[in-house]
């Protein structure tokens, strides 16, 4: 007996900011999942604080809507490649995908990344050209780009004959006519019903389920989410978890079964093949494990997870100001938190150092690790973070490093500067073409090493108008040394509070990162030197008082506003001998070795 025909499992895939979470909101409203008078937040699927602030989806979330007797399970996927581990596994839960493309920006790197994964699994996408009401929209050209993208990803003839709609997610309409400017999403519901097949799975036979997502609940413990592949499961049935090699990880019972209804997880008594459910009752089972009836011995094939490409050191904060703003400062608390993260986030790998005071955290990119640090600081942690370093590999005796595809959209006048800067960072130009309205799209293949710290410089060079998108491409031959930061830094040689009078005289030396009254300590980085060398300065020097009146009236000191860095900017800015001190209220830059004499000794040793 096969799974019920009234069920459809779909993932929505798109590049960052192309409007998929907004479209899901409208599907909720128009299917009657939300009452007309129900107050819900905009972009209801982005439930995490960081997702709301940044306007990106970080965690994949399943949800479900009812429409004319049809139950549609929708998974909203992250569009950013740093969270790609989520995307790869989610696609194995669904039978169809809706590919959402912006009518002006067209197919972007992350679109390519996720679409490639979907096509490789044999899924037949529905293409929705979104934001057709944009004045700079070019829906027809974008549709041609999507066709070319599918062809370049070796799509089958069946996949190339994709159905398409033109839509405005924000205004809640979809149509086969690109000039439509009103209506509702009924054409999209019809396409999902007619084009996406119901799950072709056996409800008879023993129960089996592939764990795709994992989270922790304070009351239920570990909660595994995935799609039931065969059979039926009832509450309190015996189950066991097996790993990819068929070894039993643990045995237990299905103590809690949850199904998705709108944004809620609702307890249910049973689940059958094709249902997307959440399951509690196991203590050790993790993502990619098969949860099944004890009679099942063969694991379900799981998607391999792309390896981490970048690592940072998370250390105990040992600055003189440690412990003043956060309440979680010990290595034991940091260790427990990181290992808890690695449990639910399989794209992260954690290694403890020999001295137990620091941990190497490896992940897919700066954004993914930046989100983890930001989450921890909001939970009250204090940390010392090192400069990111890429992870090399040895292949046939040759050193290999990760490369990324970088797609940059800039105003024509800035394209020369960007090409020159990228080539200095050992990037190879692969494509350059005008993208209309005085803009150029430039594509590079660049070693990840060269891109660390470039984003801030890129925004300055393009006067904040440039858009850069990056995507892991491959491991390739090592490119040799790449020039780092050109300028040195201004280092405080004393501890206390910065004095405006002293800062005023330091402004000629470079750009300051602190204002008057800021707490400082010896070895803290307080600014950028205008010259290549590091310079030790005294930000607490006060004015010599005499009993002679000066001829000019003492003017009030007016300082230039300091350059305040975000967490990502600070991590990208620091050099190998520096760290970022992260606390719930502050982000400070410092030298890894605070004592100037010890610093000189270490430099001499390195030179020798």
Secondary structure, 3 states (H helix, E strand, C coil): CECCCCEEEEEEEECCCCCHHHHHHHHHHHHCCCCCCCCCCCCCCCCCHHHHHHCCCCCCEEEEEEECCEEEEEEECCCCHHHHHHHHHHHHHCCEEEEEEECCCCCCHHHHHHHHHHHHCCCCCEEEEECCCCCCCCHHHHHHHHHHHHHHCCCCHHHHCCCEEEEECCCCEEECCCCCCCCCCHHHHHHHHHHCCCCCCECCCCCEEEEEEEEEECCCEEEEEEEEEECEEECCCEEEEECCCCCEEEEEECCEEEEEEECEEEECCEEECCCEEEEECCCCCCCCCEEECCCCCCCCCCCCCCCCCEEEEEEECCCCCCCCCCCECCHHHHHHHHHHHHHHCCCCEEEECCCCCEEEEEECCHHHHHHHHHHHHHCCECEEEECCEECCEEECCEEEEEEEEEEEEEEHHHHHHHHHHHHHCCCEEEEEEEEECCEEEEEEEEEHHHHCCHHHHHHHHCCCCCEEEEEEEEEEECCCCCCCCCCCEEEECCCEECCHHHHHHHHHHEEECCCCCCEECCCEEEEEECCCCCEEECCCCCCCCCCCCCCCCCCCCCCCCCCCCCHHHHHHHCCCCEEEEECCCCEEEEECCCCHHHHHHHHHHHHC
